[in-house]
Each structure stands twice: as structure tokens, then as C-alpha cells.
Amino acid sequence: MFTGIIEEIGTLVRLWQNDRGFLMQIQAETVLEDTKIGDSIAVQGVCLTVTHLDSHTFTVGLAPETRQRTNLMNLRLGHRVNLERALTPTSRMGGHFVQGHVDGVGTLRSLRPEGDSLWVDIQAPPNLMRLIVPKGFVALDGVSLTVVDVDASSFRVMLVDYTQSHITLSHQRPGYQVNIELDVLGKYVEKFLQGTFKQSPSIDRAFLARFGFTA
């Protein structure tokens, strides 16, 4: 579990494939301080397990599902990535509940300054848009953000000055593919309601008549 508050921006220094799959090596400092092999680190919002580390880098593996659902395979050497260590029982919850389980990828449409803030417009597929609501939470490349407004195919968030300088999204260009994680509470509510409605009888004239209602 994560909060979506980025601790550090690291650098991708190696991406390769061996007989076990794809591996990614990232240069970092802060997130290495108390990390052990087997710990979880969110890279661009993707929860990954540390398989090797030294004084300046850590290595993670990329499963097929991760490669297909996220933007990690679009990264190139030298690419800057958002990093966050997993929560501990004493951590402050500064953002929202972020699992590091990316639901899909959206497209950056525009970045528009307003004062010292920055409007970010993201286009997303229908299966993601259905659970994105105004004033709700969303994680973009692992960053916890509040949705400001929504239309049929896109949504907008605003980055304050501090956030802009501590994440990678503010430096991207239109067309960039961004990892999106939806609010897990919304996903559970949707699942519950789907199950409830499937089990409920349809309300029609015959149903009403059985309970004594007449037109």
C-alpha cells in the first residue's frame, strides 16, 4: 500500500531481458535508505518487488501483466521515474489509498499554466472514465491527485507549484502515456452494486401486481 506522495525521482539506468523475463534497474538515494530485497517500491505508480540492490541502485522484475497494462515498457535509459516506498504502520497518510496496481493507461492532452499552478488534461478509455468523478481521487504515475472536473472522455487535475517540482508528469509533453490507478473504494462499490442489481428482480407491472399495487 502507498499514499501517492512521491518521495524521490529516480533514473532508469538499465532495462534488459534474461531467461526469467524483463528486469529494470533504477538509480536512487532516498528510497534505498531502509530497503531490503523483497520490499515493494512503486515505480511510476507500479508496485514492484526489489530483487537486487546496492548502494546506488535497485532492480525489479516486470511481469507480463505489468508490461501490458502500464507505461513502463515505453521508458528509455535516462528516463526519470517517480518513486515511493510502501507504507509502514507508523506512516502518515498524506495522499489516498494507492495500491500500485495500475488499471490502465491514459494520454496527456495538454498542460496549461494558471498562475503558479498547472492544469493537466488526461484522456482515458471508457473503462477507466466510468470510475473517475469530480473531487474524487486518482493516481497518475503514482501521484495522488484530486480530480477537478470530468467530461465524457477526459478529466483534469491541477498541480500546485510544489508538486510540479517533485514529480515527472509536469515535464512531459502531449501524447505521453500515463499510468492511471483508480480509487480502490470506487471499484469495490461498483462491484457490490453490480452484484446487488444482478440478484434483484426487475420492477415491472407484474412485479407490482404481486405485491398489491394497481395502476
Secondary structure, DSSP 4 states (H G I P E B T S, - for coil): -B-S---EEEEEEEEEEETTEEEEEEE-SGGGTT--TT-EEEETTEEEEEEEE-SSEEEEEE-HHHHHHSSGGG--TT-EEEEEEPP-TT----S--B-S---EEEEEEEEEEETTEEEEEEE--HHHHTT--TT-EEEETTEEEEEEEE-SSEEEEEE-HHHHTTSSGGG--TT-EEEEEE-HHHHHHHHHHHHHHHHSPP--HHHHHHTT---
